[in-house]
């Protein structure tokens, strides 16, 4: 059976097994950068005639497919078995090509032989523990027209630092160390924090270089590719900003008490059963309190806060800045018209409908293939309309009444004061 061997290079000599595979391979694939690295290996002179340089990942995959097919010219005289070596940087399964290789050819046809990872090497260079770090990749690929979708964007880094004191980032030419440092310098969360940024350039090369400094210093510099950035946080923001879930009403900018109350917000978010990633519509978002809590809880979630009131839109903007959240996009306008250009939602919250709930749910039904819709109703009339509209559109409906009483002191004694009840209507469609 033909087999693909993905072998990591860059930091150590090949071990015995990797060396045997390279020496007995039929073809060795590399891009220009890895070819430069491989030329420094002892095995290179013996196998240089087998090396084929392909710089595009898709072209590399296509070539491998052609060689393991039944009509491959390499199969002649080798009993139908082809040994293909694909050189990779460091550990092929650390944001590398190993994942793509397994996806394309299956685990049975692929063997991974890793070198040290670039992150592992970088942390050893700066002499810091790496077991407590968050590892992310901002490497979208060299082709601007085919950049891969990333789990995180560069604007997410300050918010990630609220949860992780140490972050390792694989970069590219667009998401480079200077650009990362500029985001840190301009962020409300990190601007006045003590941060150290390490830029590890060309790890494993003879001209390897480590630069460290504050974000403001790194932002003014330029660096060679490839490089890796490590951010070390030494106390970020005030303690209130480190709360993962459970913001209080007085911590969120709002107008005239028009905000989903803390207790109702908690139950609403529970009923939404938010995914770690996906698209969330917050219709009639008011101050944006539900969106703020949602994206802070689920860092991969992208929220669209739909609001028509100018004063409330300003509140959403203030809250985005306050909590340094880039994952909320404000849609200024009235639903359902404002929903037409939004991406397909996985979850929908309707905090205000302006009397157009029926029309809004028509759009939701059309755009949502499956998922959960939650409607908060303050009146019996809205409750009845929400149940009817959801059931008419094929949603299974569950109703929760939330009655909240809060303590207050009168005459030196505590009394409970009731707030208006809220009906939380949850519709789900599989």
Steps between C-alpha positions, in 0.01 A plus 500: 500500500627849412566715800553866581754587769471852640836573661568807710830680460665813631626446851670158539679246279277225363460203733580149377152419369451834324845467343424150369173621346664800332785294355261237360230737374401539136428872513552772763275806490591838646431870450780752448535582869515137612735419212738759644474331841539147361817594313672520839418138589761226458260293288446770238791415266388136478139582408514840332404349161172379654398842630216680324420859601134604496406823677119478486327268749215410263748417224694284747187303591412456132848370426482247783161379375646450153787293638289264709249440220498178297661681206792648692830473308682446830320168547683337214758258632422560867225237538223759500621671818616862510676663794435875499664730753342837568727730698327719758607766745552374856205294618269446199197469730564834674295726270686333214441299185463173690132567560432562130697189402294276730176657379593446133653152518377339823685380807594164348699659216670774702775478759610806698861532623522828693791721585474746790219750451585865442310596816683243710830635369396863553409446865832325559681801353328748733522253792131508587261217591265427209252252649272785615495690168225540241620409150336666199580546134449821305665347194235539232716379213712681240225553240275800594218354287508160672575589860369233734233580755666548838363401838605838638565839342773742597241724670409215738841495670434760774181318602686167502756652735220549752483121531854394419808656651723359227426466126710349221412624150606367161514801269507580131586808292161661563458401865859586585662587836475876442130477414435287809687748720298792357176323594631452853610864524161636392283263707317640802559171683874478444606863448584558865603143577847360549570281198815348359507404133760255367560469126688185401633543146625222274522237771744226405678713238859625544367858526239417764409804712293561816364850567310601812329821597179680589226512233579866425861408421420192290239694300775723357719211380499268199588131506604225262278204415445242635444618853296419807367739766463427871306743719552485875243684710602639836156610625239609248236760574292518817365197678144563379602447138625151583148376577419234240123509547264692726540871424286725716254755361707787641806375308318525166414836341123528448224759496207549738515149639446348153718194542434127534521451876788291634290199604293499179817539293655197667197282429470633145860407421449157658193441279695605190750215555766703323754316284872570537498643149240605247268794431274666756228754417401737783188677370386809684826477691458818706822548694642178352521334842403155370748521211776622734450208738461251213825579319697527825374153589553345154810653343438353155150647472430787259210720613289740295328758722199640315372827645315806361523739796792745471548531876512124544745465211734737684465280808596191299807684368601602852459143624704361211781741589465441871542124468721513189276278290549482124266205444182714511394677181243775549221496242326837511143465377163344559424131477403320284648722225836521679531120501509446125880512456597316819661154486297193593449493876557210737326679787256793513396714796210743461496752782288750313295468184329837463170321446635310197573162656304311234702658216829453683436130554417462129859608423641283779316194367628567149863545606533252790515134403522384860569658836342684791299822518432668835242777539471701820145622558389749765125475425245220459424626147865470391525159669198369308624643172850352547363151573261510204757637254766247598268201492354606164855490359582152625684582822445294814428750777582517870389785729669616820364770728768688691384685811776695670500657843798692629578595855514859617541645845216703650528626855803285564324181390514305173190471286447337159384723218354328192592592144261454211493134390652400167386216276786324323373317194743249353441356153719224359510347154717199417 
